[in-house]
Amino acid sequence: MQKNILSAILEARVRKEGKGTEIRVVSNLARRCLELNGRNRPTMREVTMELEAIQMLGENAQNDR
């Protein structure tokens, strides 16, 4: 992500089926989970809440079609 080459490290299926915004949000969440300093990492509750929010946004977008 620091080198802005996210698409180069994603599996082809993810690039094909995923939405760009959702991929960036999830990858940013994953990056935050890898922080060395535990105070900078999200809690599991925060991770769960963010993933659920992403999922709901994706479902709402599909229902709007």
C-alpha positions in Angstrom: 0.0 0.0 0.0 2.9 2.4 0.7 4.1 1.9 -2.9 0.6 2.2 -4.3 0.8 -1.3 -5.9 -2.1 -2.9 -4.1 -3.5 -4.3 -7.4 -0.2 -6.1 -8.0 -0.5 -8.1 -4.8 -4.2 -9.0 -5.0 -5.4 -12.3 -6.4 -6.9 -12.1 -9.9 -10.3 -13.2 -8.6 -10.4 -10.4 -6.0 -9.4 -7.8 -8.6 -12.1 -9.2 -11.0 -15.0 -9.6 -8.5 -14.2 -6.9 -5.9 -15.2 -3.3 -6.0 -12.3 -0.9 -5.9 -13.7 1.1 -2.9 -14.4 -2.0 -0.8 -11.0 -3.5 -1.7 -9.2 -0.3 -0.6 -11.2 -0.1 2.7 -10.6 -3.7 3.6 -6.9 -3.5 2.7 -6.5 -0.4 4.8 -8.2 -2.2 7.7 -5.7 -5.1 7.2 -2.8 -2.7 7.2 -4.0 -1.2 10.5 -4.2 -4.7 12.0 -0.5 -5.2 11.2 0.7 -2.1 13.1 3.6 -3.1 15.4 2.3 -0.9 18.3 -0.7 -2.5 19.7 -2.3 0.8 20.6 -2.4 1.6 16.9 -4.2 -1.6 16.0 -8.0 -1.8 16.0 -9.6 -4.1 18.5 -11.4 -7.2 17.3 -14.7 -5.5 18.0 -13.7 -2.6 15.8 -12.6 -5.0 13.0 -15.9 -6.8 13.3 -17.9 -3.6 13.2 -16.0 -2.2 10.2 -16.3 -5.5 8.2 -20.1 -5.6 9.0 -20.4 -2.0 7.8 -18.6 -2.8 4.6 -20.8 -5.8 4.1 -24.0 -3.8 4.7 -22.9 -1.1 2.3 -22.2 -3.7 -0.4 -25.6 -5.3 0.1 -27.4 -1.9 0.0 -25.6 -1.1 -3.2 -26.8 -4.4 -4.8 -30.3 -3.8 -3.6 -30.4 -0.3 -5.2 -29.7 -1.8 -8.6 
